[in-house]
Amino acid sequence: MAPITVYRARHILTLNPARPTATHVAVRDGRILGVGPLDELRRWGPCELDDRFADRVLMPGLVEGHSHLMAGTLWRYTYCGFFDVHDPDGRRVAGSPSLDAVVQALAAAAQARPDGPLTGWGFDPIYFGSRRCNRHDLDRVSRTRPVGVMHASGHILNVNSAALQAAGLLRPGIEHPAIPLGDDGLPSGELKGPEGMGPVLALVGLDRSFLSGDEAGIHAFGRLAVRAGVTTATDLAATLGDDEVATLLRVTNDPRHPVRLVPLLRMIGMTPAQAVERAVALRGRSTDALRLGRIKVVADGSIQGFSARLRWPGYFNGAPNGLWYTAPEAMRDAYERALRAGVPVHTHTNGDEATALALDCFEAALAAAPRADHRFTLQHAQLADRAQFQRMKALGLGVNLFANHLFYWGDEHAAVTVGPERAARMNACRSALDAGVPLAIHSDAPITPLAPLFTAWCAVNRLSASGQVLGEAERISVPQALHAITLGAAASLHLDGEIGSIECGKRADFCVLDDDPLAVPPLALKDIRVHGTVQGGRVFDAA
Amino acid sequence: MTALPCTLVGGWLGAGKTTLVNALLRQAPPRRLAVLVNDFGSAGIDASLVEGATGTVLELAGGCICCSYGADLLGTVQQVLQRQPRPDALLLETSGVADPAAVARSLRLLADVQLDGTVVVADAQRLDALRRDPYVGDTVRAQLAAADLLVLSKADLVDADALAGLRRTLPDVPVVDAEQGQLPIDVVLGLPAGRHPAPLAGAAGERFVSRSAGLPAPQDVDAIAQRLTQAGSGVLRAKGLLTGADGRRVLLQVVGRQAQLSPAPSTATGPDRLAVIGLLGLYDGAPWS
C-alpha cells in the first residue's frame, strides 16, 4: 500500500458544502484520501504527518478555464507593459510608466543580445496619453535591427523602420486600413489586426513557436501556474499537430511538470468534419496530465479591436460592425457533429450578436443531435444579456466570462467601444448565476496575467483601472467567485468530478495561500500571497 | 522578376467556389496554376486531379499545385512565390466568410504579387436569402460589392422570372452563369500575355465571344479603356499592348468595369495588339466595331 501523507494546515477551504472547512487533508497515490480532523484521518492507516503548511491556508488547486501556453513563451521577449508583473521565476519585472521607459527597456535588451530582432510584449500606450507610438520612437532602440512591440490586447503591433523596410512596407503608396500612414505618407509603424501584422510578425521574432508554445515555453507556463496557485489550465486555441502533441505528451509526463493541461483544438484551416475526427483521435491519447479531445471555434473578433460582432446599435464610437471568423453553417455543422461524437466545443463569442448566432446554431444542432450533459461552453460572451443567459440555461450551455476585462479595458469600453450603459453589463456574472448558467471566469493569459484570485477580485469588485465601478448590480460574492475559479472552471471541462474541491477521491490538487480568501476584505482578494501548489500530491513551491 | 498574377475567387460558403476551381484546373495546362484554399474541405480538390502530396502541398495534374493557407495567408503566398519553377498564376479561393476586398488589400502588400481581379461566386438559389440574413447579410453584400466579375451558380435551378429579378439587383458588373463551374479559364484568370486567347470550345462558344487583333498606333488609350469598361459593354476581360498619343507604350488590362493602365514591360515586343473576351449577344466588338 502506498504511503499516506497527512498535511496539517492553519485552515482548509474545501468548497465541498458537506464539509466546508477542515484542518487536515490526507493524500495517497496523488489523490485525496480524506479531509477532516487528524484522528478521523488516522483511521485510514499509518500515516506521515507533514507540518509544512501548518501556517498556510489550503484551498482547491485553481483552474484556469481560458488561457494560452503562449503566456509562458512570451517571457523570452522584453516586457513592455504599464503594470509591474512577476516572471515565471517570481522576479518582479517593473512596468514601463512612459514610452521612454519602454524604449529604454528594449535598448537594454538590445545591448544584452547583439543581433537578431528585438521583440516586446504587453505594451499598453493607452496609459501614456493620446499620442500614438510610431516607428521613429522605436528607431531609438535600433535603426538596423527589426524591433516589434506587441500590444497587451494582442491586436496591434508597433514596429520600427527597419522592420517595415525588411517587410517591403517602407514605401509610399501603401493603402490599407490596418496600416495607418504618417504625415510623410509612409507607414507610421502601427500595424493593426492579423491583416496588418501578418507580413511583419516573423521578421520581428514572433514566429509560429510563439503561438503554439515550445518546450521551454510550456515549462515557463508551468512555473507561472505554480505562482498563481493553478493546477489545471487550458490552452484554448491549440493547433495540435503531431509534433506539438508529442511535445505536450513528453513535457507533461515529466514528474516535475506542475500543471494539468487541457488544450483545445482550434477549428481553422479544416472542415468541421475534419476537426471532429481529429478531436476524437486526440481524445484517445489523453493522459492524466494532458486532456485532449475538445474543440475551440471562434465566432467573431475582439471588442477593443472593433472586430467583435455587436447587435444594434453597434459600437459607441460608430465604428462599423466587426467580422465573422467562422461561417454560421460551419458552426452549426461543427456543433452537430461534435454532439454526436461527444466532443465538447467551446465557442469564442465576444460581441452579443456573435453570442446570439452561437445560440441559434447550437439550438438547431441540439435539436438535430440531442445529447444530455454536453458541456458545450461559450467563452468570453462579454456582452451577453439576461435574455441570452436564459437561452444558455435552456440549452444546457456553460459560460466562461472574461472578468479581467473590467479592470484592464473597462474604462475604454465605457468611453469608446460600447458606452457606459453596456459596459455596466459586460461580463455579467450575476446575471449568469441568476439564470442558473454554470459559470467560470478567466484571464485569457497572456492577454491579462494568469492569476485566478485577481480574476475573482474583478468579478467581485468590478473596478476599472481608473477606479470606477462598472455595473455594481453584476457583482458576485466571494464564495461565488471562488467557485467560479475552481469547480466552475472544472465543470466547463467536465473535470468537476476529479478536481475543483478538496474531498475524498479527488486529485490532491491544492493552492497554498497566506490567508483565507473568505476572511479578508473583498478588495484584498487579489493581494493574498500564493506560496505554491500541490498537484497530484506533489508539492511545488512558488519561491 | 515580374509579379505573379493572382485572381481571387470569393463568395459565401457553398456558393460553388471549389467547383469553379476544379473546372479551371481541368483546363489549366499549359498554365501551371498554384491554387490556394482555406482548407482541404470535404468538397475539395477533385481527387482525379491529385497526383501526389509533399508536406502540405498537393501536386496536381499538369504541374499545378494546391496549398491550404489556414491562418497564414501571406506566409503561404510567400512560400508559393519561392517555389521552383514558379507557377504562372495564383488562384486564391477565399474562405466563405472573408471579404475579398480585405484579402485583396492584404495581397497588395506583397510587391511580388499582381492582383488580376476578383471573381465572386454566388448561389442563385440562396443569394437573396443570404444577403437579407440578419447575421451574415452585411458580409454577403460586402462580398458582392467586391466583385469585378460575378458568377451565378445553380442559375439553371431558378426559374427565368426570378433569375431576371435577381440579376436586376446585382452590382453593376458583368454577371455570367456557370453550370458546374463551366467557364473559360481566360475569363477567370485573365487573358495570357503575348498569346491569343484559347479558342472557345463546346458550350462556351454559345455564351462567350473573343476577339484578338492588332490596332494601329497611336490610339486614344483612355477612350478605349473607357469604352471597354462602360456599363453593358459585355466585356469580361481584355488585355493589350497599345501605343498612346504621346508615343508611350502601355499595357491595358480590363476585368469587368475596372481598367488598369501601366507602362509596357520592356520584354513586350511586336506590334500593338488587343484581346477581348465578352458575353455573346452583349459584347459589340469594341474597339474594332
Interface residues (C-beta under 8 A of the other chain):
Chain A: A167 G168 L169 I174 E175 H176 P177 A178 I179 P194 E195 G198 P199 A202 I268 G269 M270 T271 A273 Q274 R309 N321 L323 W324 Y325 T326 A327 P328 E329 A330 E353 A356 L357 D360
Chain B: W12 L13 G14 N38 D39 F40 G41 S42 S68 Y69 G70 A71 D72 L73 L74 G75 S95 G96 V97 D99 A102 R105 S106 R108 L109 L110 A111 Y135 V136 D138 T139
